[in-house]
Structures are given as C-alpha cells and as structure tokens.
Amino acid sequence: MSVKAEQAQAAPPRTELVVAELDELEERPAKQLTEVRAERDELAVAERVLERVSEELADERASVAPAPLVLTNLEVKR
C-alpha cells in the first residue's frame, strides 16, 4: 500500500474535519443560550420568592403595633 493510500485511510478528508469543526462551533451558542435561559428562569423564580417574602415581612411588621409607653411615678431629682 502506498503512503498516500495509508494517509487517506488514517485520516478523514479535510472537508469532514471542517464540517465537524463548524458543527461544534454552531452547537456552542445554542448550548450557551439554553444555559442562559435556564439561569434566567431560576432568577425569575428567586425574584418572585423574594418579593413574596418581603411582602409577608412587611405585613407582619404592619400588624405588630408598638407597645404604648406608660410613664408613672416619675420624680425629678436635682
């Protein structure tokens, strides 16, 4: 077998390599987009939870009236 024939069997043609590289480059942004969307969804959920907890805390604070200050038996000493 000639050297050229061995090389042809050992390595895929250049066009296949280029196509494979382009496929990989095409997949990267798609994967990143999927990850970004998942992160954005998680952030939206966390934001809703934070808003709900903040509202609950504000309601609790509003429902607790401060105790009245009662002053009795005050003496002023000089």
C-alpha positions as CSV (number, residue, x, y, z in Angstrom):
1,M,0.0,0.0,0.0
2,S,1.3,3.4,-0.9
3,V,1.9,6.2,1.7
4,K,-1.0,8.3,0.2
5,A,-3.4,5.4,0.5
6,E,-2.4,4.8,4.1
7,Q,-2.9,8.5,4.9
8,A,-6.3,8.5,3.2
9,Q,-7.4,5.6,5.3
10,A,-5.9,7.0,8.6
11,A,-7.4,10.5,8.5
12,P,-10.8,11.7,7.4
13,P,-10.8,14.1,4.4
14,R,-10.2,17.8,5.2
15,T,-13.8,18.7,4.4
16,E,-15.2,16.4,7.0
17,L,-12.9,18.0,9.6
18,V,-14.0,21.4,8.6
19,V,-17.7,20.4,8.8
20,A,-17.2,18.8,12.2
21,E,-15.5,21.9,13.5
22,L,-18.3,24.1,12.1
23,D,-20.9,21.8,13.7
24,E,-19.1,22.2,17.0
25,L,-18.9,26.0,16.7
26,E,-22.6,26.0,15.9
27,E,-23.5,24.0,18.9
28,R,-21.7,26.2,21.4
29,P,-24.0,29.3,21.2
30,A,-27.1,27.0,21.2
31,K,-25.8,25.4,24.4
32,Q,-25.0,28.7,25.9
33,L,-28.4,30.1,25.0
34,T,-30.1,27.1,26.7
35,E,-27.9,27.7,29.9
36,V,-28.7,31.4,29.9
37,R,-32.4,30.7,29.6
38,A,-32.3,28.2,32.4
39,E,-30.4,30.7,34.6
40,R,-32.9,33.5,33.8
41,D,-35.8,31.2,34.7
42,E,-34.1,30.4,38.1
43,L,-33.6,34.1,38.7
44,A,-37.2,34.9,37.9
45,V,-38.3,32.2,40.5
46,A,-35.9,33.6,43.1
47,E,-37.2,37.1,42.4
48,R,-40.8,36.1,42.9
49,V,-39.9,34.3,46.2
50,L,-38.0,37.3,47.4
51,E,-41.0,39.6,46.6
52,R,-43.4,37.3,48.4
53,V,-41.2,37.0,51.5
54,S,-40.7,40.8,51.5
55,E,-44.5,41.3,51.3
56,E,-45.1,38.8,54.1
57,L,-42.5,40.6,56.3
58,A,-44.0,44.0,55.6
59,D,-47.4,42.7,56.5
60,E,-46.1,41.2,59.8
61,R,-44.4,44.5,60.7
62,A,-47.5,46.5,60.0
63,S,-49.7,44.2,62.1
64,V,-47.4,44.5,65.1
65,A,-48.3,47.8,66.8
66,P,-45.7,49.3,69.0
67,A,-46.4,49.0,72.7
68,P,-47.6,52.3,74.3
69,L,-45.1,53.9,76.5
70,V,-46.5,54.3,80.0
71,L,-44.7,56.6,82.4
72,T,-45.7,56.5,86.0
73,N,-44.2,57.7,89.3
74,L,-41.7,60.0,87.7
75,E,-39.6,62.1,90.0
76,V,-37.2,64.7,89.0
77,K,-34.3,65.0,91.3
78,R,-31.9,67.9,91.4
